[in-house]
């Protein structure tokens, strides 16, 4: 029986570090961010729907999605962000389910679903447990400003566009505190993995 672990966090919380750790242990990781890119490749239903909704100006000259342009539209307008999520959520969910089925058919004992909007997309209902990568908001803000060279206002906009990390922590089955060193974070994940296996 395959165990499905949902992995989530907030922007700049360090979730990717945990995701990479699982991959290094040869555990299949289905990354929703990668899936989200796959479903908006040229000639996909996803991209065609986005263009129909937001217009041709969100395309680059080579026909690919202009992520920067789309990002600037949706981060400043919650209604447009919701419209985009509605368009893509069905495509993304279908793709994720296909990947889960594939790894289940290969008898993988554990599959990690790395999904930033795990609770928002109700993916918590399809996994056996949820692991949240947590940092206090001030740490998250500082890391995001430093990582993406953003102003405090822009960084806060991005943080506030997601479900509050404190709320995710409260809902989680497993909380990984990533406010210390990477080694300390990975030790917590390794302990969970040892307990799991």
Secondary structure as GFF3:
##gff-version 3
##sequence-region A 1 197
A	DSSP	beta_strand	3	8	.	.	.	ID=ss1
A	DSSP	alpha_helix	15	24	.	.	.	ID=ss2
A	DSSP	beta_strand	28	31	.	.	.	ID=ss3
A	DSSP	alpha_helix	32	38	.	.	.	ID=ss4
A	DSSP	alpha_helix	45	54	.	.	.	ID=ss5
A	DSSP	three_ten_helix	56	58	.	.	.	ID=ss6
A	DSSP	alpha_helix	67	75	.	.	.	ID=ss7
A	DSSP	alpha_helix	78	105	.	.	.	ID=ss8
A	DSSP	beta_strand	110	114	.	.	.	ID=ss9
A	DSSP	three_ten_helix	123	125	.	.	.	ID=ss10
A	DSSP	beta_strand	129	134	.	.	.	ID=ss11
A	DSSP	alpha_helix	137	148	.	.	.	ID=ss12
A	DSSP	alpha_helix	152	160	.	.	.	ID=ss13
A	DSSP	alpha_helix	165	171	.	.	.	ID=ss14
A	DSSP	beta_strand	174	177	.	.	.	ID=ss15
A	DSSP	alpha_helix	182	196	.	.	.	ID=ss16
###
